Amino acid sequence: MQPTFTSIREARRWASLFLQQHQREPRVAVLLLEHFLKWTPSQLLAFDDQRLPDEAEKGFVQAVRQHAETGIPVQHLTGVGHFYGREFQVNENVLIPRPETEELVLSVMDYVRDENLQTPRIIDLGTGSGVIAITLATELPGSEVSGVDLSEEALEIAENNAAQHGADVRLYRGNFLESLLEEPFDIIVSNPPYIAFSEKDKMDDTVVDFDPALALFAEEEGLAAYKTILTQISHMKQKPKCIAFEIGHEQGRSVSALIQEMLPEFHTEIRPDINGKDRMVFAFVK
């Protein structure tokens, strides 16, 4: 049965209660209202006594029910994910950007500025929707940024996002650095798949049922992608100055040990995220 509302406020209350009854986050109601009304949060707050337009109501109710019943992420319903203050196109072929990854990007930018690198050559491995590469290209004028992904569908999304933000990013299809070993890069950055398959049953359905498995899971208890990348780096003609990895919060020591074993000319730093959990490993040429 289709609910009817006398105001936007009433629609929000219905949706929040409906979502709570299905053990979903009530705030999704606000995000979906903003999307279907094409309003800012302040507009929604100021005019919530107005009637919800018919053209918005149908899509809003359908989206609320779909999220509640299936767990489909809000970003897939709206087609948009937010990262570092920008909107990016996302769908089922790419990982939804997470706030923790913004900290990885910020740390890379700090390194570039601290080292006064004027035209750094940066490559993002497993670029997905392109949020890391595009943000770095946009925030670091003069940088030469590339992105690599194995998925053609992901690269299409990344290409659209780069065009949307006017970012000059070179995109390649491949298995990390496999076809680029002759290319020189100052910085290699990656948020690779790092979740062990043994963790799958413990994960939320909004992630495991909708984010691409290729971007989530890795063999060898989540370390396989790091091993592949580090092996490739060991065969590069010219090694990078800096390697920046996002990691699972229990992988700091393991990833750091891998780097020290496979690239002994580098020293490593394990860095926490804003919540104090290990979230990044950086490696620098000694």
Secondary structure, 3 states (H helix, E strand, C coil): CCCCCCCHHHHHHHHHHHHHHCCCCCCHHHHHHHHHHCCCHHHHHHCCCCCCCHHHHHHHHHHHHHHHHHCCCHHHHHCEEEECCEEEECCCCCCCCCHHHHHHHHHHHHHHHHCCCCCCEEEEECCCCCHHHHHHHHHCCCCEEEEEECCHHHHHHHHHHHHHCCCCEEEEECCCCCCCCCCCCCEEEECCCCEEHHHHHHCCHHHHCCCCHHHHEEHHHHCHHHHHHHHHHHCCCCCCCEEEEECCCCCHHHHHHHHHHHCCCEEEEEEECCCCCEEEEEEEEC
